[in-house]
């Protein structure tokens, strides 16, 4: 934990713009329904948003649904709650309900419901008249089936229905946006004999989330927005220090499989660098690996940038996490998440703890931004809570 804190402090001291040696314009990739990308549980949220290769639990749907077949419990139910923008408004939050059950030794089922409450908003027309109070909301329902493919490898497919109702049909030409999406995931876990004095488990996972249709809120518009299709992969190593103590380390790498906004010549519609982002979903997924423009124009009309390859590397976010358990009853966790300044500049340290009593579990997490800019993360300085109930 001390190493991760020092790492975060060093990254904060070295501002991304200063490292580049020139002032670059951020080129952030935006999508519809970003709430489905929010880590819904306090456990993953306390380990730098890592979870693609961590130990399986009822909240595995978000990170890697293929982990469900490795659950120790016969059945598990989880409930998560995360205040949103707590420092600004009191009525925004993310609620998460999860369920998972082992069908047998080789297969498992999981289902989750995610609800994002956007708080109360007053709508008015173009003349500032006809006020209407409405509480915009978004939700997603997931179902997955996971199965063992070999002794140490499992796979899973998941289906997802997403509904985003942000206007309450106040405008006759707009309404709720919706999408149908799928996840594909694999998970590998096996004991290793890398250490002479302790047992260890090595695992890795790969998951592609939210492969689905675009979203539109306008009935009369042909323009639609991509949903946050995301590639997540990484390894994990768990060490059984002795009969009572265990320690796990993990790394998650994530990338949006969504086209990068191209660069147009200032004041025109002439595309200069990059590729058009008005493409289909399959083309957008493939194109996302090589379409970064690499250059933009500053306020003086001068070209600035480090090239397409550099910007592509900037689109990979890295999270590192650690988890210590004592007697499978009490746990402490820590993590660090890094996103380059060119793609959003989210950099934060996460801390957390867990307590298990019989079949009940409680997880809490806390997020601390380290890039020196207040408001860069809606969860900053916020306590998040999860409850779980396990049926052995």
C-alpha positions, 0 to 999 in steps of 0.5 A, a space after each residue: 500500500 505504501 508503494 502505491 501511495 508513493 507511486 501516486 504522489 510521483 505521478 501527481 508531481 509529474 503532470 502529463 502536460 509537462 512530461 510531453 513538453 508541449 501544450 496538448 488539447 485533450 481528446 477524450 472519447 465520450 459515449 452514451 450511457 457511461 453509467 454502465 462503466 462505473 465500478 459498482 462494488 466497493 471491493 473492486 472500487 477499493 483496488 484501483 477498479 481491478 477485478 478481471 482476474 481477482 477472486 470470484 464473488 457475486 459482483 464479478 459480472 462487471 469485471 469478468 462474468 467467467 469468474 462465477 464458476 470459480 465461486 466458493 459459495 453455492 449461492 450469493 446475493 449482493 447489494 451495493 450503494 455508491 453516492 454520486 457527486 456527493 460534494 455537489 448534490 445529495 440526491 444522485 446515487 448508483 444502486 446495484 443488486 447482484 445474484 449468482 448461483 452455482 448450477 454444478 461444479 462446471 457451470 453457474 448463472 448470474 444476474 444483476 440490476 444496476 440503477 443510476 438515479 440522476 437526482 431531481 431536474 427542472 425542465 423548461 421550454 425554449 422560452 423558459 416557460 412550462 417548468 416540469 420537475 423530473 428525476 432522470 434515471 438509467 438502468 441496466 439488467 444483465 444475465 450471464 451463463 458461465 461454464 468451465 472449458 477445461 480444468 483451469 479455464 472458464 468462459 462466459 457470455 452475458 446479455 444486457 438491456 440498457 435503458 436511459 431516460 433522461 428527459 421524461 418525454 418532455 420534448 415530443 421529439 425525444 425520449 428514452 434511449 435504449 440498447 441491447 449489448 453482450 459480454 464475452 469473457 474468459 478466466 484462467 486460474 490454477 495453483 502454482 509452485 513458484 514459492 517453496 514456502 507458500 502456496 499460490 494461485 495465478 490467474 488471468 482474465 480477458 473480458 469485452 463488455 457492452 458489445 451492443 447497438 448505438 443509442 439515440 435520444 432523438 426520434 427524428 435524428 439518424 445520429 446515434 452514440 456508441 455505448 462504452 464497449 470496453 476491453 479489460 484484461 490482466 493477471 492476478 497472483 494470490 499468496 497463501 502466506 500461512 494458515 491465516 494470512 493471504 495477500 493478492 496482487 492484480 493489474 487491470 488494463 482497460 481500453 474503450 473499443 470506441 472510435 477516437 474523435 478525429 481532428 478537423 482543420 479549425 473552423 471547417 469540416 475538413 478531416 485532417 488527422 484520424 478517421 471518421 467516427 461515423 461508422 458501424 459498431 463492428 467497424 468501430 471496435 476494430 478501428 479503435 485500435 488504430 484510428 487515433 489522430 495523434 495531432 491537433 491544433 492549438 489556439 494559434 492554429 499550430 499543429 501539436 501532438 506526438 503522433 498516432 501511436 503515442 495517442 493509441 497508447 494513451 487510450 489504455 488505462 491501468 489499475 493496480 490493486 492489492 488485497 490482504 485477508 486475515 483468517 478470511 474474516 477481515 480484509 484491507 485493500 488498496 489500489 491506484 488508477 491512472 488515466 493520461 491527461 490526454 484522455 481525461 486525467 483521472 488519477 486516484 488512490 483507492 482504499 478499502 476494508 471488508 468484514 465477514 461474519 458467518 454468511 454476511 459480508 460488508 465492504 467499504 471503499 474510499 477514493 482519493 484523487 491525486 492529480 491536484 484537480 478538484 472534481 475530476 472524479 464524481 466519487 472523490 472523498 466518498 465512502 461506498 458500501 456493499 453488503 453480501 449474503 452467501 449460502 454455502 
